[in-house]
């Protein structure tokens, strides 16, 4: 009987430590209660019980705000480690069954999200129908920010990416950024065009935080020209909108070859070859090194690497 009571006491302590961790991270008893689907009084009772168990005060309550005491700060890393061990245990045990479920949150920059990942997602979903998949399409900078704050499991970005110690990155394919123009543009008659001859042209480009825009500007700068001097007459956040503007004669554009493949086949746009060569870039898959990876995330990461070259 004593052994049973000891087990029950330890089990309740585990729950209290999880509640304590949530309160610390939310910096609020009420917000923790919402997150845990408990009443605020229940959260307060469990924290009080934890304080009684260790014989220390974990929080100071000042003017409706809470602040960790020295004892609370010492306890928090152990609560974090306990949750990590629980997740690792569950992951291992569930991995013994050949069933992948759960949630998979993905963020992708425009080119990857609109022209590359949809087919991959459909194929993965057919293999693992129990996985609930969501994908948001943002510019590269926003995708990286979402990986950093943990709101998504995996991020896919294009072009220039500044490595960060906290982010794990893997190359997963790539494409070319091409300069395009309306079919009747005078550049259509040239086999190749020096970049210098394009600097005075009007341009329709993506917004500054776009991976496509940054890759193109880096190419211009690398070949001895100042990208800031480009005559940008319009900035648009959609590849389709950019193509429509170019077809209407507003200017030249720099866009992914994946985005204009069908337009080139139909003769609605032409590419403008550059004498400086092609503008190539890699696609990068990112995840936060400290964010727990579920089996679904691991499966999808492997699936992407196997199906994108």
Buried (B, 14 or more C-beta within 10 A) or exposed (E): EEEEEEEEEEEBBEEBBBBBBBBBBBEBBEBBBEBBEBEBEBBBBBBEBBBEEEEBEBBEEEEEEBEBBEBBEEBBEEBBEBBEEEEEEEBEEBEEEEEBBBEBBBBBBBBBBBBBBEEBBEEBBEEBEEBEBEBBBBBBBBBBBBBBEEEBBBBBBBBBBEEBEEBBBEEBBBBEBBBBBBEEBEBEEEEEBEBEEBBEBEBBBBEEBBBBBBBBBBBBEEBEBEBEEBEBEBBBEBBEEBBEBBBEEBBBBBBBBBBBEEBBEEEBBBBBBBEBEEBEBBBBBBBBEEBEBBBBBBBBBEBBBEEBE
